[in-house]
Amino acid sequence: MPLANLFAPLSASREREVFETLLEHRGARIERIVSTGQASPPGFWYDQPGVERVAVLAGRARLRFADEPEARELGPGDFVMIDAHRRHRVEWTDPAVTTVWLAVHLEA
């Protein structure tokens, strides 16, 4: 397996987020997400069947949970566990700086 780097190449797009699966094995998926100002569409909430742990490696983002009054501000090194079926959305990612996420998805 060749050497890889989570920060290169960052093929960010202003039109859409870039999702790249790094590993998928036995009910687990690890992916890198590259955002450049994207957010969830108005009124849209993720409601996933499995558990997700998401970390911001670079950049900044705001993650909102339906059961919390305020969005959580995430910066480099911040991570959060999202329980199965906990409704959430990305309220904002920094349009001036590329935001790199690392997400670990586990089947329920």
C-alpha positions as CSV (number, residue, x, y, z in Angstrom):
1,M,0.0,0.0,0.0
2,P,1.4,3.4,-1.0
3,L,2.0,6.1,1.6
4,A,-0.9,8.5,1.9
5,N,-1.5,11.8,3.6
6,L,-4.9,13.2,5.0
7,F,-4.1,16.7,3.8
8,A,-2.8,16.1,0.2
9,P,-4.1,16.3,-2.4
10,L,-6.9,18.4,-1.1
11,S,-9.2,18.4,-4.2
12,A,-11.6,20.9,-2.7
13,S,-14.5,22.3,-4.7
14,R,-16.5,25.4,-4.1
15,E,-19.6,23.7,-5.5
16,R,-19.6,20.6,-3.4
17,E,-18.0,18.7,-0.5
18,V,-15.6,15.9,-1.4
19,F,-16.1,12.5,0.3
20,E,-13.3,9.9,0.1
21,T,-13.6,6.5,1.7
22,L,-10.2,5.6,3.2
23,L,-11.2,2.2,4.7
24,E,-14.3,0.0,4.7
25,H,-14.2,-3.2,6.7
26,R,-16.6,-5.3,8.8
27,G,-19.3,-2.8,9.4
28,A,-16.9,0.2,9.8
29,R,-16.2,3.0,7.3
30,I,-13.6,5.7,7.7
31,E,-13.8,8.7,5.4
32,R,-12.2,12.0,4.7
33,I,-14.5,14.9,3.9
34,V,-13.2,18.2,2.4
35,S,-15.5,21.2,2.8
36,T,-15.0,24.7,1.4
37,G,-18.0,26.7,2.7
38,Q,-20.7,24.0,2.3
39,A,-23.5,23.4,4.8
40,S,-26.5,21.2,5.0
41,P,-29.5,22.4,2.9
42,P,-32.1,24.5,4.8
43,G,-34.4,22.2,6.8
44,F,-32.3,19.0,6.1
45,W,-31.2,16.8,9.0
46,Y,-29.1,13.7,8.9
47,D,-30.7,10.7,10.7
48,Q,-28.2,7.9,10.3
49,P,-28.8,4.3,11.4
50,G,-25.2,3.8,12.8
51,V,-22.9,5.6,15.2
52,E,-20.5,8.2,13.8
53,R,-17.5,9.9,15.4
54,V,-16.4,12.9,13.5
55,A,-13.3,15.1,13.9
56,V,-12.2,18.3,12.4
57,L,-8.5,18.0,11.4
58,A,-8.2,21.5,9.8
59,G,-10.5,24.5,9.3
60,R,-13.7,25.3,11.2
61,A,-17.3,24.2,11.2
62,R,-20.5,24.4,13.1
63,L,-22.4,21.2,13.8
64,R,-26.0,21.5,15.0
65,F,-28.0,18.8,16.8
66,A,-31.8,18.9,16.7
67,D,-32.0,18.3,20.5
68,E,-29.6,21.2,21.4
69,P,-30.4,24.9,21.3
70,E,-27.1,26.1,19.9
71,A,-24.7,24.8,17.2
72,R,-21.3,23.4,18.3
73,E,-18.3,25.2,17.0
74,L,-15.6,22.8,15.9
75,G,-11.9,23.6,15.1
76,P,-8.8,21.5,14.6
77,G,-8.6,18.6,16.9
78,D,-12.3,18.8,18.1
79,F,-14.4,15.7,17.7
80,V,-17.8,14.5,18.7
81,M,-19.7,11.2,18.9
82,I,-23.0,11.1,17.1
83,D,-25.4,8.4,18.3
84,A,-27.5,6.4,15.9
85,H,-30.6,8.4,14.8
86,R,-29.5,11.6,16.5
87,R,-30.6,14.2,14.1
88,H,-27.8,16.6,13.1
89,R,-26.7,19.0,10.4
90,V,-23.7,21.0,9.3
91,E,-24.7,24.7,9.8
92,W,-21.5,26.2,8.4
93,T,-18.0,25.4,7.2
94,D,-15.4,28.2,6.8
95,P,-15.5,29.4,3.2
96,A,-12.0,31.0,3.5
97,V,-10.2,27.9,4.8
98,T,-10.5,24.3,3.7
99,T,-12.1,22.2,6.4
100,V,-10.9,18.6,6.6
101,W,-13.0,16.1,8.5
102,L,-12.3,12.6,9.5
103,A,-15.4,10.5,10.0
104,V,-15.7,7.0,11.4
105,H,-19.0,5.3,10.8
106,L,-20.0,2.1,12.6
107,E,-23.0,0.0,11.8
108,A,-25.7,-0.3,14.4
